[in-house]
Amino acid sequence: MDDSLTTYDKLNEDIQFTEDETRELLNLSEKEILVLILSELKKITADKN
């Protein structure tokens, strides 16, 4: 379980939002949020390969 916490901490350090970005994110629909998450995951996996 330590590995997952370490991974989360690393990701959390990279995820920094301005106040305006936070407001925009809060206005997204569930579908838009899922698309955003999936696109970011795709970028991460592409960078690892």
Buried (B, 14 or more C-beta within 10 A) or exposed (E): EEEEEEEEEEEEEEEEEEEEEEEEEEEEEEEEEEEEEEEEEEEEEEEEE
